[in-house]
Amino acid sequence: QVQLVESGGGLVQAGGSLRLSCGASGIIFSINTMGWYRQAPGKQRELVATITPSGRITYADSVKGRFAISRDNAKNAVYLQMNSLKTEDTAVYYCATGRNDMDYWGEGTRVTVSS
């Protein structure tokens, strides 16, 4: 079965940085697109960033220039480096994977940005 496990969330002050990690198992990691999504209380889940098997990356406009997604196929892992964090970034962050659609999701890791 497919399992995605996120880590690295926590409490950070505005302007600070945090690095999220996601380890994957049960998939052929190198041929799957990986993504990070987030959901704040009362809000819909939204895309943060994705990275294809070939390394093509997309970002939500709200995080461009601040966040960076990367993957390490040898480790079956995807990362999200978050810099210049804002209170608006507070959310549960989810790792996801799939082909065209995101079929599998992790349980999430909470990020809280304080001012």
C-alpha positions as CSV (number, residue, x, y, z in Angstrom):
1,Q,0.0,0.0,0.0
2,V,1.0,3.6,-0.5
3,Q,2.2,5.6,2.5
4,L,3.2,9.2,2.7
5,V,4.6,10.6,5.9
6,E,5.2,14.3,6.5
7,S,7.5,15.8,9.1
8,G,9.0,19.1,10.0
9,G,6.0,21.2,10.9
10,G,5.9,23.3,14.0
11,L,5.7,26.8,15.4
12,V,7.8,29.6,13.8
13,Q,7.8,33.4,14.0
14,A,6.9,35.4,11.0
15,G,9.9,35.9,8.8
16,G,11.4,32.6,9.8
17,S,12.0,29.4,8.0
18,L,10.9,25.8,8.1
19,R,11.7,22.7,6.1
20,L,9.1,20.0,5.5
21,S,9.9,16.5,4.5
22,C,7.8,13.7,3.1
23,G,8.9,10.1,2.8
24,A,7.0,7.9,0.3
25,S,6.6,4.1,0.1
26,G,4.5,1.8,-2.0
27,I,4.9,3.7,-5.2
28,I,7.4,3.9,-8.0
29,F,8.6,7.2,-6.7
30,S,10.7,8.3,-9.7
31,I,7.7,8.3,-12.1
32,N,5.2,10.0,-9.9
33,T,4.5,13.7,-9.5
34,M,4.8,14.9,-6.0
35,G,3.1,17.9,-4.4
36,W,2.6,19.9,-1.3
37,Y,-0.9,21.2,-0.4
38,R,-2.2,23.1,2.6
39,Q,-5.4,23.7,4.4
40,A,-6.2,26.4,6.9
41,P,-9.2,26.1,9.2
42,G,-12.4,26.9,7.4
43,K,-10.6,27.0,4.0
44,Q,-10.4,24.6,1.1
45,R,-7.2,22.7,0.5
46,E,-5.0,24.5,-1.9
47,L,-2.0,23.7,-4.0
48,V,1.3,25.0,-2.7
49,A,3.9,23.4,-5.1
50,T,4.3,20.4,-7.4
51,I,7.3,18.7,-9.0
52,T,7.2,16.2,-11.8
53,P,9.4,13.2,-12.4
54,S,11.5,15.4,-14.8
55,G,11.8,18.2,-12.3
56,R,9.3,20.6,-13.7
57,I,8.0,22.8,-10.8
58,T,4.9,24.8,-10.2
59,Y,4.2,27.1,-7.3
60,A,1.1,28.9,-6.1
61,D,1.5,32.7,-6.7
62,S,1.3,33.3,-2.9
63,V,4.5,31.3,-2.2
64,K,6.6,32.1,-5.3
65,G,10.0,33.4,-4.3
66,R,9.6,32.2,-0.7
67,F,9.1,28.4,-0.9
68,A,11.1,25.8,-2.8
69,I,10.1,22.3,-3.6
70,S,12.7,19.6,-4.3
71,R,12.8,15.8,-4.6
72,D,15.4,13.1,-4.0
73,N,14.5,10.0,-5.9
74,A,17.2,8.0,-4.2
75,K,15.6,8.6,-0.9
76,N,11.9,8.5,-2.1
77,A,11.5,11.9,-0.5
78,V,10.2,15.3,-1.4
79,Y,10.9,18.5,0.5
80,L,9.4,22.0,1.0
81,Q,11.8,24.7,2.1
82,M,9.7,27.6,3.4
83,N,11.4,31.0,3.9
84,S,10.1,34.4,4.9
85,L,7.1,32.8,6.5
86,K,3.9,34.8,7.0
87,T,1.0,34.4,9.3
88,E,-1.1,33.6,6.2
89,D,1.0,30.4,5.7
90,T,-0.4,28.9,8.9
91,A,-2.1,25.6,7.8
92,V,-1.8,21.9,7.9
93,Y,0.5,20.9,5.0
94,Y,-0.1,17.7,3.1
95,C,2.2,15.7,0.9
96,A,0.5,14.1,-2.1
97,T,1.4,12.0,-5.1
98,G,0.0,10.7,-8.4
99,R,0.1,10.8,-12.1
100,N,-2.3,13.3,-13.5
101,D,-4.3,13.6,-10.3
102,M,-3.1,13.4,-6.7
103,D,-4.4,9.9,-5.7
104,Y,-2.6,9.5,-2.4
105,W,-2.2,11.8,0.6
106,G,-0.3,12.0,3.8
107,E,-1.9,12.8,7.2
108,G,-0.4,16.3,7.2
109,T,1.9,18.3,9.4
110,R,0.9,21.5,11.1
111,V,2.7,24.8,10.5
112,T,1.9,27.7,12.7
113,V,3.4,31.1,12.0
114,S,3.1,33.7,14.8
115,S,3.7,37.4,14.7
